Amino acid sequence: MTSPAATPAGAAMRACVPGRPAMRPTTLAVRAALAYAALGAAPFLGNVWAQSAQSAQSAQSAQGSQAASLATTTTLAPVNVTATVTQGDVLPPTYAGGQVAKGGRLGILGEQDAANVPFSITSFTSKLIEDQQAKSLGDVLRNDSSVQVTKGYGNDAQLFVVRGFALNGDDISYGGLYGVMPRQIISTQGIERVELFKGPSAFLNGVPPGGSGIGGMVNIEPKRAGDEPLTRVGLDYSSTSQVGVSADVARRFGASNQFGIRVNALQREGDVGIGDQGNRMTFGSVGLDYRGERLRASLDFGYQKQRTSEGRPMVRVKSGFDVPDVPSARHNYAQPWTYSETENTFGMAKAEYDLTDNWTAFTGFGMNHANEFGSYSSLNVNGNGDSTSTRMDVPYRSDTFGLMTGVRGKFETGPINHSVTVAFSSNYLKKRSAYILSSGFATNLYDTPEVAAPTSFPFKGGNMSDPGVTARSRMSGTSVSDTMSFLDDRVLFTAGIRHQDLTTTNYNYDGSTQSSYDRSANSPVFGLVFKPVEHVSLYANHIEGLQQGDTAPSESNTPGRILPPGESKQNEAGVKLDMGNYGASLAVFQIEKDIGLLHDNGDFSPAGRQRNRGVELNVFGEPMRGVRLLSGITFIDPKLTKTGDDTEGNKAPGVPKYTAILGGEWDMPWLTGLTLQGRVNHAGTQYLDAANNQKLKPYTTLDLGVRYAMKVDSHNVVWRLGVDNVFNKAYWSSAWGGYLTQGDPRTTKLSVSFDF
């Protein structure tokens, strides 16, 4: 049986009303109304917030009147009071230019300075997102050479490969919490920081609900209202007819600006540069926060809906054939009846309270409801591009809940300073799914005929209108850690352990239990930072993780089956440079993980381990006034071990031998406000199969851009123009999971933002 690259149970799928026709362009004004509907909540919420603020201000005014009656006639010099909060879990500052921050969130340890922790972390800012016109999380992560951006199995979902291991959308955290963010495509509209942590993170964040994140994890920090009011409206266009409108409004209220509200809205739709592919994105979010003397709290909730019509699919190559030549950059080999639609409603509440000057209690809770549907058809080609394809329709629904609570404190024992954290976290994930699968039909990779949508489905599973539960997963754990510093903080040693419990049950489509796993493990972490001279940090770490096993693909004999939980280990050492305006890092690492492989007879089973050894070099910041760099190179040797067959010692598929990024900006000295941008992307060879018989060619692409900031009647206006893949190069960008993903064609992006 030939099936598309979609997993019936547990794979990355989207949902919509079955049978809904493919998306057609609609009037922008109608869609813009949806975006501005979220803005309509701003005045109302602002009034509610303001009433609370007025109550607080009235109380303070009464106290002030009482104090005035006791005051003497002594006249004091005026004193300016700035409402700046330095307590609590605040975002680290940025390097010059504002593209990269000097630290990020390390799970239960909170926001940390990168120079003081024994881990690799890179944090991209909202300024970088705006200046690069990054529309999705994948557009942001392409700035790091350790990350590949590819697709989920069979649909338009984004999947990230960090240090040669998968990170899927279920395992992106939001404010340190798993199970909150939309799991397939993540809009950047409401994002303040994208924080990339490299290496297993089970100790810091708990077990990821989706079972990925071995090579690294990503945390997203939501936008918060600043002390200055903000009202920003944006318009954008990208080839061939993608048009978008967005809004970002922020206000603070109260005597000391303790109450804040920020509202973001986006509507974007139209055809992209790939054949007849069309995309539509609707996004809205509201963030409320309170920052008091001891208490800080926040509430975030949002809605996102994404639809892709006739999305260019992934390609599978039949065994025994070479990798086919890549089609032209704009060619679309999708069928016109294919589409993917995703809808997510999510929310998060967090609070922290200073018990004393040195001890803080924190807690957070989040949830996400996903409703997805898609009609998919991937290609299964030979060396000439001839393919036998099928149609698979899949509804997918999930509910995810995340919880985190704990306490952080500081104390001294003689010459040693301690930073201690005790925390508990838990995640629960329930999946519902079904599928219908047609017989095969003939098509071609290069000369793709339009085939009528199949209506006969000999293979079925579950109830399409009311999908049953296909998997339940519950992960929980308790962590204890201590970071000890001495010799004037020139030496910092971190030690900790996390006890984890992981329970997973897979169900057949008739509701019977397919498999069940219940496992516990203790995941330790050790790390050392040594600062021999100013601006330089040497570090080393050992960190372990526990995660769900790999999921069987749809073409296996047991589609959707999740293998038993496995452990992962990382050893890493490196050096970090922080010169204030710019920084750099060099790291060497080794990560090992249990893996599953699909055999020729259709069995999907545990098949040894994958060991990735690598070297990373990154440079960021502003080494010269007006010149900013954001560059890196990563070498990885991915090796299969303990497989027990002829793949022993082979290179693991889907991992380039090396990836390099050379990016930068230059502020033109003769015209204030004008900046030139450029980025060269290069990836080395990678294998498509575990036997190492199918190999992808290396590729290089060029991205260019320019922006101009100006004033119009004292209002800030920024124009941005960018061109990705300037030479319209056709290339296979990824071989992850045994599927070919083609890179995007030349794309022109134009936008303007106006601050009122």
C-alpha positions in Angstrom: 0.0 0.0 0.0 1.3 3.4 -0.9 0.3 6.3 1.3 1.1 9.9 1.5 3.6 11.2 4.0 1.0 11.7 6.6 0.6 9.7 9.8 -3.0 8.8 10.6 -2.5 9.0 14.3 -0.2 11.4 16.0 1.3 13.0 12.9 1.2 16.7 12.3 -2.2 17.3 10.7 -4.7 20.2 10.5 -8.4 20.3 10.7 -11.3 22.1 9.0 -14.8 21.2 7.9 -14.6 18.1 5.6 -15.3 18.8 2.0 -14.7 22.5 2.2 -13.6 23.8 -1.2 -10.0 25.1 -1.7 -9.4 28.6 -0.6 -10.1 31.5 -3.0 -8.9 35.0 -2.6 -11.3 37.2 -0.7 -11.7 40.9 -0.3 -8.9 42.2 2.0 -11.3 44.6 3.7 -13.5 41.7 4.9 -10.5 39.8 6.3 -9.0 43.0 7.8 -12.2 43.3 9.8 -11.3 40.1 11.5 -7.9 41.4 12.4 -9.3 44.7 13.7 -12.0 42.9 15.7 -9.3 41.9 18.2 -8.4 45.6 18.4 -11.9 46.4 19.4 -11.3 44.6 22.6 -8.5 47.0 23.5 -10.6 50.0 24.6 -12.9 47.7 26.6 -10.1 45.8 28.3 -8.2 49.0 28.8 -11.2 50.6 30.6 -11.4 47.5 32.9 -7.7 47.7 33.5 -7.9 51.5 34.1 -10.7 51.1 36.7 -8.4 48.8 38.7 -5.6 51.3 38.2 -7.8 54.2 39.4 -8.6 52.3 42.6 -5.0 51.8 43.3 -4.2 55.5 42.4 -7.0 56.7 44.7 -5.6 54.8 47.6 -2.2 56.2 47.0 -3.7 59.7 46.7 -5.3 59.3 50.1 -2.1 58.3 51.7 -0.4 61.3 50.0 -3.0 63.7 51.5 -2.4 62.3 55.0 1.4 62.7 54.6 0.9 66.3 53.3 -0.8 67.3 56.6 2.3 66.3 58.5 4.8 67.8 56.1 7.0 70.8 57.0 7.5 73.8 54.8 10.9 72.6 53.7 11.3 72.8 49.9 13.1 69.9 48.3 14.6 69.7 44.8 12.4 68.0 42.2 12.9 64.2 41.9 12.0 62.3 38.8 10.7 58.8 39.5 10.9 56.2 36.7 8.6 53.2 36.7 11.2 50.6 36.0 10.9 47.2 37.5 14.1 45.3 37.9 12.8 42.5 40.1 11.5 39.2 38.9 11.9 37.2 35.8 12.7 40.0 33.3 14.0 39.7 29.8 17.8 40.1 29.3 19.1 43.2 27.5 20.2 43.0 23.8 23.4 43.5 22.0 23.9 46.7 20.0 21.5 46.7 17.1 18.8 44.9 19.0 18.7 41.7 17.0 20.0 39.2 19.6 19.6 39.3 23.3 22.2 38.4 25.9 20.3 35.5 27.4 17.1 33.7 27.6 14.7 31.5 29.6 16.2 28.2 30.9 13.0 26.5 32.0 12.6 26.4 35.7 15.8 28.5 36.1 14.0 31.5 34.5 15.6 34.1 32.3 19.4 34.0 32.6 22.4 35.8 31.3 24.1 33.5 28.7 27.5 34.3 30.0 26.6 32.8 33.4 25.1 29.5 32.3 26.9 26.3 31.0 24.5 25.9 28.0 24.2 27.2 24.5 21.4 29.7 24.1 20.5 32.2 21.4 17.6 34.7 21.7 16.2 36.5 18.7 14.2 39.7 19.3 11.0 41.2 17.9 13.2 43.9 16.2 14.9 41.1 14.1 11.4 39.7 13.3 10.2 43.0 12.1 13.3 44.0 10.1 13.5 40.6 8.4 9.7 40.5 7.7 9.7 37.1 9.3 6.1 35.7 9.1 6.6 32.4 10.8 8.7 30.9 13.5 10.7 29.0 10.8 11.7 32.4 9.2 13.3 33.4 12.5 15.1 30.1 13.3 16.7 30.1 9.8 19.1 32.7 11.3 20.9 29.9 13.3 23.1 27.4 11.4 22.3 24.6 13.9 18.6 24.7 12.8 17.1 23.2 9.7 13.5 24.2 8.8 11.5 21.5 7.1 7.9 20.2 6.9 5.8 17.8 8.9 4.8 14.6 7.4 2.3 15.2 4.6 1.0 18.7 5.4 2.2 22.3 5.5 3.4 22.2 9.1 6.9 23.4 10.0 9.3 21.0 11.7 12.7 22.1 13.0 15.8 20.0 13.1 18.2 21.2 15.9 21.7 19.7 16.1 20.4 16.9 13.8 17.3 15.9 15.9 13.7 16.8 15.3 11.7 19.5 17.2 8.0 19.6 16.3 5.4 22.1 17.1 4.0 20.3 20.1 7.3 20.9 21.9 7.6 24.6 21.5 7.2 26.3 24.9 5.4 29.5 25.7 6.8 31.5 28.6 8.4 28.3 29.7 5.2 26.2 29.5 4.7 23.3 27.0 1.3 22.6 25.4 0.2 26.2 24.8 1.4 27.4 21.4 -0.2 26.4 18.0 1.6 23.2 17.0 2.1 23.5 13.3 2.6 27.0 11.9 3.4 29.7 14.5 2.8 33.3 13.5 5.3 35.9 14.7 2.8 38.7 15.3 2.6 38.3 19.1 6.2 37.3 19.7 8.7 39.4 21.7 11.6 36.8 21.9 12.4 33.5 20.3 14.8 31.7 22.6 16.7 28.8 21.2 18.3 26.4 23.7 20.5 23.7 22.3 20.7 20.2 23.7 18.4 17.9 25.7 16.2 20.0 28.1 14.2 17.5 30.1 15.8 18.8 33.3 15.0 22.4 32.6 11.6 22.1 31.0 10.3 18.6 31.7 9.5 15.9 29.1 8.2 17.5 25.9 4.6 16.3 25.2 5.4 15.5 21.5 8.5 13.4 22.3 11.0 15.6 20.3 13.4 18.3 21.4 16.5 16.1 21.8 18.8 18.4 19.9 17.3 21.6 21.4 14.1 23.4 22.3 12.5 26.8 21.6 10.8 29.1 24.0 8.6 32.0 22.9 8.1 35.0 25.1 4.9 37.0 24.4 4.9 40.8 23.8 4.2 43.0 26.8 3.2 46.6 27.1 6.2 48.9 27.6 6.2 52.2 29.6 5.7 54.2 26.4 2.3 53.9 24.6 2.3 52.1 21.3 -0.1 52.2 18.4 1.4 50.6 15.3 -0.3 49.6 12.0 1.4 47.6 9.3 0.7 46.6 5.7 2.7 44.0 3.8 2.9 42.4 0.4 4.8 39.4 -0.9 4.9 37.6 -4.2 2.8 36.7 -5.9 -0.3 38.2 -4.2 0.0 37.8 -0.5 -1.4 40.9 1.2 -1.5 41.4 5.0 -2.6 44.0 7.5 -1.6 44.0 11.2 -1.9 46.1 14.3 0.0 46.3 17.6 -1.4 48.4 20.5 0.0 48.7 24.0 -0.9 50.8 27.0 0.1 50.9 30.7 -2.1 52.3 33.5 -1.9 53.0 37.2 0.1 55.3 39.4 3.4 53.5 38.6 2.3 51.9 35.3 1.7 48.7 37.1 -1.1 47.5 34.8 -0.4 46.7 31.2 -2.3 45.6 28.1 -1.1 44.6 24.6 -3.2 43.6 21.7 -2.0 42.1 18.4 -4.0 41.3 15.3 -3.1 40.0 11.8 -4.9 39.1 8.6 -2.9 37.9 5.6 -3.9 35.9 2.5 -3.3 35.3 -1.2 -1.2 33.2 -3.5 2.5 32.6 -2.9 5.2 32.1 -5.5 4.7 28.3 -5.7 2.4 27.5 -8.6 -1.3 27.8 -7.4 -0.5 27.5 -3.7 -2.5 29.9 -1.5 -2.1 30.7 2.2 -4.4 32.5 4.7 -3.5 33.4 8.2 -5.7 35.0 10.9 -4.2 35.8 14.3 -5.3 37.7 17.4 -3.8 37.9 20.9 -4.3 39.9 24.1 -1.7 40.1 26.9 -2.4 41.5 30.3 0.2 42.0 33.0 0.6 43.4 36.5 4.0 44.4 38.0 3.8 45.3 41.7 6.4 45.6 44.3 6.3 41.9 45.2 3.7 40.4 42.9 4.0 40.1 39.1 1.3 38.4 37.1 0.2 38.0 33.5 -2.6 36.5 31.4 -2.3 35.8 27.7 -4.8 34.3 25.3 -4.9 34.1 21.6 -6.5 32.6 18.5 -4.8 31.5 15.2 -6.3 30.0 12.0 -4.1 28.9 9.1 -5.2 27.5 5.7 -3.0 26.3 2.9 -4.6 25.4 -0.4 -2.7 23.2 -2.9 0.5 23.3 -0.8 3.5 21.8 -2.5 3.9 18.4 -0.8 6.9 16.4 0.3 8.3 13.7 -2.0 9.3 10.1 -1.1 11.8 8.3 -3.4 11.2 4.6 -4.0 13.9 2.2 -2.8 16.6 1.5 -5.4 16.3 4.8 -7.2 18.6 7.8 -7.1 17.4 11.2 -5.8 15.6 12.8 -8.7 16.6 16.1 -10.2 14.8 19.0 -8.5 11.9 20.6 -10.5 11.9 24.3 -11.3 11.6 26.5 -8.2 8.0 27.6 -8.8 6.6 24.3 -10.1 3.8 22.9 -7.9 3.2 19.1 -8.1 0.2 19.2 -5.7 -3.3 18.2 -6.7 -5.9 21.1 -6.8 -8.1 19.4 -4.2 -5.4 19.2 -1.5 -5.5 21.5 1.5 -4.6 21.8 5.2 -6.5 23.9 7.7 -5.5 24.4 11.4 -7.3 26.3 14.1 -5.9 26.9 17.6 -7.3 28.6 20.7 -4.7 29.0 23.5 -4.1 30.7 26.8 -1.6 31.0 29.7 -1.7 32.5 33.2 1.5 33.1 35.2 2.4 34.7 38.5 5.5 35.1 40.7 5.7 36.5 44.3 8.7 37.6 46.2 8.3 35.8 49.6 11.4 37.7 50.8 14.1 39.7 49.2 15.9 36.5 48.2 13.1 34.0 47.7 10.5 34.0 44.9 7.6 31.6 44.4 6.3 31.1 40.8 3.5 29.3 39.0 2.0 29.0 35.6 -0.8 27.2 33.8 -1.5 27.0 30.1 -3.7 25.1 27.6 -4.3 24.7 23.9 -7.2 23.3 21.8 -6.3 22.3 18.2 -8.9 21.5 15.5 -7.4 20.4 12.2 -8.4 18.8 9.0 -6.6 18.2 5.7 -6.8 16.4 2.4 -3.2 15.2 1.5 -1.5 13.6 -1.4 2.3 13.2 -1.4 4.4 11.7 -4.3 6.2 8.4 -4.2 8.6 8.7 -7.2 11.1 6.7 -9.1 14.3 8.2 -10.7 12.3 9.6 -13.7 9.8 11.4 -11.5 6.9 9.0 -12.2 4.8 8.6 -9.1 2.0 6.5 -7.6 0.1 8.7 -5.2 -3.0 8.4 -3.0 -5.5 10.7 -1.3 -5.6 10.7 2.5 -8.1 12.8 4.5 -7.3 13.2 8.2 -9.2 15.0 11.0 -7.0 15.8 14.1 -8.0 17.2 17.4 -6.0 17.6 20.5 -6.2 19.1 24.0 -3.0 20.0 25.8 -2.5 21.3 29.4 0.7 22.5 31.0 1.5 23.3 34.6 4.7 24.6 36.3 5.2 25.7 39.9 8.2 26.2 42.2 10.4 28.4 44.2 13.8 30.1 43.6 16.1 31.4 46.2 19.5 32.8 47.0 21.7 32.3 50.1 25.3 32.2 51.2 27.4 29.5 52.9 30.7 31.2 53.7 32.4 32.3 50.4 29.9 30.4 48.2 26.8 32.0 46.9 23.9 29.6 46.1 21.0 30.0 43.6 18.5 27.2 44.3 15.4 26.2 42.4 12.8 23.5 43.4 10.1 23.0 40.8 7.3 20.7 39.6 5.9 20.6 36.1 3.3 18.4 34.4 1.8 18.1 30.9 -1.2 16.2 29.6 -1.9 15.6 25.9 -4.9 13.9 24.4 -5.1 13.2 20.6 -8.1 12.3 18.5 -7.8 11.2 14.9 -9.2 9.2 12.0 -8.4 8.7 8.3 -9.6 7.6 4.9 -7.1 6.4 2.3 -7.8 6.0 -1.5 -6.3 3.6 -4.0 -3.3 4.8 -5.9 -3.3 7.0 -9.0 -0.5 7.9 -11.4 1.1 11.3 -11.5 4.5 12.9 -12.3 6.9 15.1 -10.4 7.8 17.3 -13.4 4.7 17.2 -15.7 2.0 17.0 -13.1 -1.5 16.2 -14.4 -4.7 17.3 -12.6 -6.3 14.2 -11.3 -9.9 14.2 -10.1 -10.2 13.8 -6.4 -10.6 10.0 -5.6 -14.0 9.2 -4.0 -13.4 5.5 -3.2 -11.5 4.8 0.1 -10.8 1.1 0.6 -8.7 1.9 3.7 -10.3 3.6 6.7 -9.8 4.1 10.4 -12.1 5.7 12.9 -15.0 8.1 12.6 -14.2 11.0 10.3 -17.0 13.2 11.8 -16.2 12.3 15.4 -12.6 11.1 15.7 -11.9 8.8 18.7 -9.0 9.1 21.1 -5.8 7.6 19.5 -3.3 8.6 22.2 -3.0 9.9 25.7 0.3 11.1 27.3 1.0 12.3 30.7 4.4 13.7 31.7 5.4 15.0 35.2 8.5 15.7 37.1 10.2 17.3 40.1 13.5 19.2 39.8 16.0 20.4 42.3 19.1 22.4 41.3 21.8 24.6 42.8 24.1 27.0 41.0 27.1 27.7 43.2 29.3 30.7 42.5 32.6 31.8 44.1 35.7 33.8 43.5 33.7 36.9 42.7 31.4 34.9 40.4 34.3 33.9 38.2 33.4 30.2 38.8 29.8 29.0 38.7 28.9 25.3 39.1 25.4 24.0 38.4 24.1 20.7 39.6 20.6 19.3 39.6 18.4 16.3 39.1 14.9 15.8 37.8 12.7 12.8 38.6 10.4 12.2 35.6 7.3 10.0 35.1 6.1 9.3 31.6 2.9 7.4 30.7 1.7 6.9 27.1 -1.2 4.9 25.8 -1.9 4.3 22.1 -5.3 3.2 20.9 -6.5 1.5 17.8 -9.2 3.2 15.8 -11.9 0.9 17.3 -11.0 2.2 20.8 -9.0 -0.8 21.9 -5.5 -0.4 23.4 -2.7 -0.8 21.0 0.2 -0.2 23.3 1.0 1.3 26.7 4.2 2.5 28.3 4.9 3.7 31.9 8.4 4.7 32.7 10.3 6.8 35.3 13.8 8.1 35.2 16.1 10.5 37.0 17.7 13.0 34.6 20.8 14.7 36.0 22.5 17.9 34.9 26.0 19.2 35.6 27.6 22.4 34.3 30.6 24.5 34.9 31.4 28.1 33.9 34.8 29.6 34.4 35.6 33.3 33.6 39.4 33.5 33.2 39.4 37.1 32.0 36.8 39.8 31.5 34.3 39.2 28.7 35.2 35.5 28.3 33.3 32.4 29.7 34.5 28.9 29.4 31.8 26.2 30.0 31.0 22.5 29.9 27.9 20.5 30.7 26.4 17.0 30.9 22.7 16.8 30.5 20.2 14.0 30.0 16.6 13.7 28.9 13.7 11.3 28.8 11.2 11.4 25.9 8.6 9.4 24.1 9.8 7.1 21.4 9.6 7.8 17.7 6.2 7.5 15.9 5.7 5.0 13.1 5.0 6.6 9.7 1.8 5.9 7.7 3.4 3.5 5.3 4.5 1.1 8.1 2.5 -1.9 9.2 1.5 -0.1 12.5 0.9 3.6 11.5 0.9 6.0 14.4 2.4 3.6 16.9 4.7 5.3 19.4 7.8 3.3 20.4 8.8 2.9 24.1 10.3 5.9 25.8 14.0 6.4 25.4 16.8 8.4 27.0 19.2 10.9 25.5 22.5 12.3 26.7 24.6 15.3 25.8 28.2 16.3 26.6 29.2 19.8 25.5 32.1 22.3 26.0 32.7 25.7 24.7 33.7 29.3 25.1 31.5 32.5 25.0 32.7 36.1 24.3 30.6 39.1 25.4 32.1 42.4 24.4 29.0 44.5 25.3 28.1 45.5 21.7 28.8 42.1 20.1 29.4 38.5 21.1 30.5 35.1 19.8 30.4 31.5 20.9 32.2 28.3 20.0 30.8 24.9 21.1 31.7 21.2 20.6 29.0 18.6 21.5 27.9 15.0 21.3 24.3 13.9 21.6 23.0 10.3 21.7 19.4 9.2 21.3 17.4 5.9 20.8 15.8 5.8 17.4 13.3 3.8 15.4 13.7 2.8 11.7 11.2 1.6 9.0 12.3 -1.8 7.6 11.7 -3.0 4.0 9.1 -5.5 5.3 7.0 -2.5 6.8 8.0 -3.1 10.4 8.8 0.0 12.5 10.8 -0.9 15.5 13.6 0.3 17.8 16.8 0.2 15.8 19.8 1.3 17.9 20.9 4.9 18.5 21.9 8.0 16.6 25.0 9.8 17.8 25.6 13.3 16.6 29.0 15.0 17.1 29.4 18.6 16.1 31.1 22.0 16.3 29.2 25.3 16.2 30.6 28.8 15.8 28.3 31.9 16.1 28.9 35.7 15.8 26.3 38.3 16.6 25.9 42.0 17.5 27.6 45.2 16.3 31.4 44.9 16.2 31.6 48.3 14.3 29.3 51.2 14.6 26.5 50.7 12.0 27.7 47.2 11.0 25.9 44.2 12.5 26.6 40.5 12.1 24.4 37.5 12.5 26.4 34.5 11.2 27.4 31.0 12.1 28.6 27.6 10.9 27.8 24.1 12.2 29.5 20.8 11.4 27.7 17.6 12.4 28.8 14.0 12.1 25.5 12.0 12.5 26.2 8.3 13.0 24.0 5.3 13.4 25.1 2.9 16.1 23.9 -0.4 17.7 21.5 -1.0 14.8 22.5 -4.7 14.4 22.2 -4.6 10.6 24.1 -3.2 7.6 23.3 0.4 8.5 25.7 0.2 11.5 28.1 3.1 11.2 26.2 4.9 8.4 25.3 8.5 8.4 21.9 9.3 9.9 19.5 10.6 7.2 18.3 14.2 6.9 21.3 15.9 8.6 23.6 18.0 6.5 27.3 17.6 6.9 27.6 21.3 7.6 25.5 24.4 7.4 26.8 28.0 7.1 25.0 31.3 7.4 26.7 34.7 6.7 24.3 37.5 7.5 24.7 41.2 8.3 23.4 44.7 8.1 25.0 48.0 7.2 23.6 51.5 8.1 24.5 53.7 5.2 26.5 56.6 6.5 25.4 59.2 3.9 21.7 58.7 4.4 20.3 58.5 8.0 17.8 55.8 8.4 18.8 53.7 5.3 20.1 50.1 6.1 21.2 47.4 3.7 20.7 43.7 4.6 22.2 40.5 3.2 22.4 36.8 4.1 24.1 33.8 2.3 22.7 30.4 3.2 24.7 27.2 2.4 24.1 23.6 3.3 26.3 20.6 2.6 25.4 17.1 1.5 22.9 14.9 3.4 21.5 11.4 2.9 17.9 10.5 2.3 18.1 6.9 3.4 19.7 5.0 6.3 21.5 2.8 3.8 23.3 5.9 2.5 22.5 5.1 -1.2 20.4 8.3 -1.8 22.3 11.6 -1.4 21.3 15.2 -1.8 23.5 17.8 -3.4 24.7 20.9 -1.4 23.0 24.2 -2.1 23.6 28.0 -1.7 21.0 30.8 -1.7 21.2 34.6 -1.3 18.8 36.9 0.5 19.0 40.7 0.2 17.0 43.5 1.7 16.8 47.2 2.5 14.9 49.3 5.0 14.4 53.0 5.5 13.2 54.6 8.7 11.8 58.1 8.5 9.6 60.6 10.4 6.2 61.8 9.1 4.7 64.6 11.3 6.7 63.2 14.2 5.4 59.7 13.6 7.8 56.8 13.0 7.5 55.2 9.6 9.6 52.2 8.5 9.7 50.9 4.9 11.1 47.4 4.3 11.9 45.6 1.0 13.4 42.1 0.9 14.1 39.4 -1.7 14.7 35.8 -0.5 16.5 33.4 -2.9 17.5 36.2 -5.2 18.6 33.9 -8.0 15.4 31.7 -7.8 17.5 28.6 -7.2 15.7 25.2 -7.3 17.1 22.8 -4.7 16.1 20.1 -2.3 16.4 21.8 1.1 15.8 18.8 3.4 15.8 15.0 3.5 14.4 14.7 7.0 12.3 11.6 7.8 13.0 10.0 4.4 11.1 12.7 2.5 12.4 15.4 0.1 11.4 19.0 0.8 11.9 21.5 -1.9 13.2 25.0 -1.0 11.0 28.1 -1.7 11.4 30.1 -4.9 12.4 33.7 -5.1 10.1 35.7 -2.9 9.8 39.5 -2.8 8.6 41.1 0.4 7.5 44.7 0.9 6.1 46.2 4.1 5.5 49.5 5.8 4.8 50.2 9.5 3.3 53.4 10.9 3.4 54.4 14.6 0.5 56.8 15.6 
